[in-house]
Amino acid sequence: MEAVVQKWGNSLGIRIPNMLTKEFELEHGATVDIINSDGQIILRPLKNKKKLLEKLSKITSKNIHAEFDTGEKTGKEFW
């Protein structure tokens, strides 16, 4: 399957055909691993990466940690 490399801001991008997004269960914002293997570019979906909202939904009053002090400011931090 061919795809055209296109300019995307200061980077280059490739559109993944809808058929492949369905097959690999990719959606907008999905994370992939980019691998250079003997001169070939391999994209591997990272299914173990949970989205932020999924992670945040697991926080409960029983598992949230208390506020902690990181010490005195050392630069131009604003508190």
PEURQUI-V325843 format. One record per residue. RES is the residue in one letter. PSI is psi in whole degrees, 0 to 359 (NA if undefined). D_FIRST is the distance of its C-alpha to the first C-alpha in Angstrom with 1 decimal. Layout:
BEGIN
RES&PSI&D_FIRST, RES&PSI&D_FIRST
END
This chain:
BEGIN
M&132&0.0, E&149&3.8, A&154&6.8, V&131&10.4, V&128&13.1, Q&153&16.1, K&136&19.8, W&93&21.0, G&233&24.7, N&2&25.4, S&182&22.0, L&149&18.4, G&159&15.8, I&133&12.2, R&135&11.7, I&122&10.1, P&146&9.2, N&322&12.3, M&318&11.1, L&326&10.3, T&323&13.6, K&316&15.5, E&321&14.3, F&10&15.3, E&47&18.2, L&144&17.4, E&170&19.6, H&128&20.9, G&359&22.7, A&152&21.0, T&135&21.4, V&153&18.8, D&131&19.7, I&122&18.1, I&135&18.6, N&110&18.8, S&101&18.7, D&48&19.6, G&8&17.8, Q&144&14.6, I&123&13.9, I&129&13.7, L&126&14.1, R&120&16.4, P&139&17.9, L&94&21.7, K&344&23.2, N&346&26.7, K&116&26.9, K&149&29.0, K&155&29.2, L&315&32.5, L&325&33.9, E&317&33.4, K&314&35.2, L&329&38.0, S&343&38.6, K&350&39.7, I&129&42.5, T&172&45.9, S&341&49.5, K&335&49.9, N&2&47.0, I&139&47.1, H&160&48.9, A&163&51.8, E&146&51.9, F&156&52.6, D&131&54.2, T&7&52.4, G&185&55.6, E&152&57.0, K&148&54.8, T&356&54.4, G&230&53.1, K&33&52.6, E&148&51.2, F&124&52.3, W&NA&53.5
END
